[in-house]
Amino acid sequence: MRLATYLSPGVDLAAGVDLARRAEALGYESVWVTHGLGRDSFLVLAAYAAATSRIGLGNGVVPIYPRHPVAMAQAALTLAELSDGRFTLGIGVSHRPSMEAMLGLALVEPLAVMREYVAVLRGALGGGAAFEGKHFRVHGGLALPRRPPAPRIVLAALGPRMCELAGEIADGAVLWLCPPAYVREVAVPAIARGRRRAGRTLDGFEILCAVPLAVTDDRGGALAAFQAELARYLALPFYRRMLDGAGYGDALAAFDREGVVPPALGTALAGLGEAATGRAFVDAYRTAGVTLPAVRPITFPDAPWYRRTLEEAAAW
């Protein structure tokens, strides 16, 4: 059974590198990192690549608005070369609080911008871009003496329209905090519609889903840590819209009213406690249509359950 993992270094990059090395030894197919936790994901993956020789590498995902698609292609091709072709490029539109309030960028027309961005990106990853659109006008490419094979492109997707777009223009989709029923009933059908629009089937299309887990004897402690982690996502409109569509409107209302993530929402979105619980949660995503579940130990490597989760889940 195919299995990936998300490994965010936390306070110590060396700890993340050590875990990436361990993930390769345990047989994980690929290791992924997020981009919004302080470090540049390309550089973290470069460190993981230097410490490993076989495991795949992916960033899930890099926001598109702060980085021009030609600059994104430059970083992606460099990492693809450095890792001997093990790299997959994950991109997404991010969120208005991150792009507008924090960076002062305008997050406008995300679907249209993403469509044009991928068109320019594919050109830059190949022989060069020749594109005239509403949001991008690009003519030229990268003067590389030797062009490594272009990495696959996967898109972060939550709502049906972005899932459809991923199916149409990308090589895969990255899901996060989408319950298995939502994946089965909303995300996968939307991706399939996009594939049909492009004249393709789901064959070969990667549906990656980060699966939050904590294999631990301290289920209460893990749940409390995950509730604290969830709070920042419940403040973001795209996640709220997805969770409301997945049937968790009452939990969102309780969070708005009380300022605390309801425990029931935490247990619905993560596998916590015994290994059997975690394995059943991963299997539920496979059954829902996820082609590559990615074990994502909750919080960071200094958590007491982090390494245990990575070790035990490897056999699933």
Residue pairs with C-beta under 8 A, 6 or more apart in sequence:
1 286
1 316
2 29
2 291
2 292
2 293
3 27
3 28
3 29
3 282
3 292
3 293
3 294
3 295
3 313
3 314
3 316
4 28
4 29
4 30
4 31
4 32
4 56
4 58
4 208
4 292
4 293
4 294
4 295
5 23
5 28
5 30
5 31
5 32
5 294
5 295
5 296
5 297
5 310
5 313
6 31
6 32
6 33
6 34
6 60
6 210
6 294
6 295
6 296
6 297
7 16
7 19
7 20
7 23
7 31
7 32
7 33
7 48
7 297
7 301
7 310
8 16
8 33
8 34
8 37
8 300
8 301
9 15
9 16
9 17
9 33
9 39
9 44
9 300
9 301
10 16
10 299
10 300
10 301
10 302
11 300
11 302
12 301
12 302
13 39
13 44
13 47
15 301
15 302
16 33
16 44
16 47
16 48
16 301
17 47
17 48
17 51
18 51
19 301
19 306
19 307
19 310
20 31
20 47
20 48
20 51
20 52
20 55
21 51
21 52
22 307
22 310
22 311
23 31
23 55
23 310
23 314
24 31
24 52
24 53
24 54
24 55
26 310
26 311
26 314
27 314
28 55
28 295
28 314
29 55
29 56
29 292
30 55
30 56
30 57
30 58
30 86
30 88
30 292
30 294
31 48
31 52
31 55
31 56
31 57
31 58
32 57
32 58
32 59
32 60
32 90
32 208
32 210
32 294
33 41
33 44
33 45
33 48
33 58
33 59
33 60
34 41
34 59
34 60
34 61
35 41
35 59
35 61
35 62
35 63
36 63
36 94
36 98
41 59
41 62
42 59
42 62
42 75
42 76
42 78
42 79
45 57
45 58
45 59
45 79
45 83
45 87
46 79
46 82
46 83
48 55
48 57
49 57
49 79
49 82
49 83
49 86
49 87
50 82
54 86
55 86
56 86
56 87
56 88
57 79
57 83
57 86
57 87
57 88
58 87
58 88
58 89
58 90
58 154
58 208
59 89
59 90
60 90
60 154
60 156
60 174
60 176
60 208
60 210
60 294
61 90
61 91
61 92
61 154
61 155
61 156
61 174
62 72
62 89
62 90
62 91
62 92
63 91
63 92
63 93
63 94
63 98
63 99
64 72
64 91
64 92
64 93
64 94
64 113
64 114
64 117
65 93
65 94
65 99
65 103
65 105
65 106
65 107
65 113
66 99
66 103
66 105
67 75
69 117
69 118
69 120
69 121
69 124
69 129
69 136
69 138
70 120
70 124
70 129
70 138
70 140
70 141
70 142
72 89
72 91
72 121
72 124
73 121
73 124
73 125
73 142
74 124
74 142
76 87
76 89
76 125
76 150
76 151
77 125
77 142
77 144
77 147
77 148
77 150
77 151
79 87
79 151
80 86
80 87
80 148
80 149
80 150
80 151
81 148
85 148
85 149
85 151
87 151
88 151
88 152
88 153
88 154
88 172
89 151
89 152
89 153
89 154
90 153
90 154
90 155
90 156
90 174
91 114
91 117
91 118
91 121
91 153
91 154
91 155
91 156
92 155
92 156
92 157
92 174
93 107
93 110
93 113
93 114
93 156
93 162
94 107
95 107
95 236
95 237
95 238
96 107
96 237
97 235
97 236
99 105
99 106
99 107
100 106
100 107
109 135
110 162
111 161
111 162
111 165
112 134
112 135
113 135
114 155
114 162
114 165
114 169
115 165
115 169
116 131
116 133
116 134
116 135
116 136
117 135
117 136
118 153
118 155
118 169
118 170
119 129
119 131
119 133
119 136
119 169
120 129
120 131
120 136
120 138
121 153
122 150
122 153
123 129
123 130
123 131
123 138
123 141
124 138
124 141
124 142
125 150
125 151
126 141
126 150
127 141
128 140
128 141
128 142
129 138
129 139
129 140
129 141
130 138
130 139
131 137
131 138
131 139
152 171
152 172
152 206
153 170
153 171
153 172
154 166
154 170
154 171
154 172
154 173
154 174
154 206
154 208
155 162
155 165
155 166
155 169
155 170
155 172
155 173
155 174
156 162
156 173
156 174
156 176
157 163
157 165
157 166
157 173
157 174
157 175
157 187
157 191
158 175
158 176
158 178
158 238
158 239
158 241
158 242
159 238
159 241
159 242
159 245
160 186
160 187
160 190
161 190
163 173
163 186
163 187
163 190
163 191
163 194
164 190
164 191
164 193
164 194
164 197
165 194
166 172
166 173
166 191
166 194
167 173
167 190
167 191
167 192
167 193
167 194
167 195
167 197
167 198
167 202
167 205
168 194
168 195
168 197
168 198
169 194
169 198
171 204
171 205
171 206
172 205
172 206
172 207
172 208
173 187
173 191
173 205
173 206
173 207
173 208
174 208
174 209
174 210
175 183
175 187
175 207
175 208
175 209
175 210
175 290
176 209
176 210
177 212
177 230
177 233
177 239
177 242
177 243
177 269
178 187
178 209
178 242
178 246
179 246
179 248
179 268
179 269
180 284
180 285
180 287
180 288
181 246
181 247
181 288
182 242
182 245
182 246
183 207
183 209
183 285
183 288
183 289
183 290
184 287
184 288
184 289
186 245
186 246
187 207
187 289
188 202
188 207
188 288
188 289
191 202
191 205
191 207
192 202
195 201
195 202
195 205
205 291
206 291
206 292
207 289
207 290
207 291
207 292
208 290
208 291
208 292
208 293
208 294
209 285
209 290
209 292
209 293
209 294
210 294
210 296
211 271
211 281
211 282
211 285
211 293
211 294
211 295
211 296
212 226
212 269
212 270
212 271
212 296
212 297
212 298
213 270
213 271
213 272
213 278
213 281
213 282
213 295
213 296
213 297
213 298
213 309
213 313
214 222
214 225
214 226
214 270
214 271
214 272
214 273
214 278
214 297
214 298
214 303
214 305
214 309
215 273
215 274
215 275
215 278
215 305
215 308
215 309
215 312
215 313
216 222
216 272
216 273
216 304
216 305
216 308
216 309
218 304
218 305
219 272
219 273
221 304
222 272
222 273
222 298
222 303
222 305
223 263
223 266
223 267
223 270
223 272
225 298
225 299
225 303
226 266
226 269
226 270
226 272
226 298
226 299
227 260
227 261
227 263
227 265
227 266
228 261
229 298
229 299
230 261
230 265
230 266
230 269
231 255
231 260
231 261
233 239
234 240
234 243
234 252
234 255
234 261
240 252
243 249
243 251
243 252
243 265
244 252
248 265
248 268
251 261
251 262
251 264
251 265
254 260
254 262
255 261
255 262
255 265
266 272
270 281
270 298
271 277
271 278
271 279
271 280
271 281
271 282
272 278
272 298
275 312
275 313
278 309
278 312
278 313
278 316
279 313
279 316
282 293
282 295
282 313
282 316
283 316
285 293
286 293
295 309
295 310
295 313
295 316
297 303
297 305
297 306
297 307
297 309
297 310
298 305
298 309
299 306
300 306
301 307
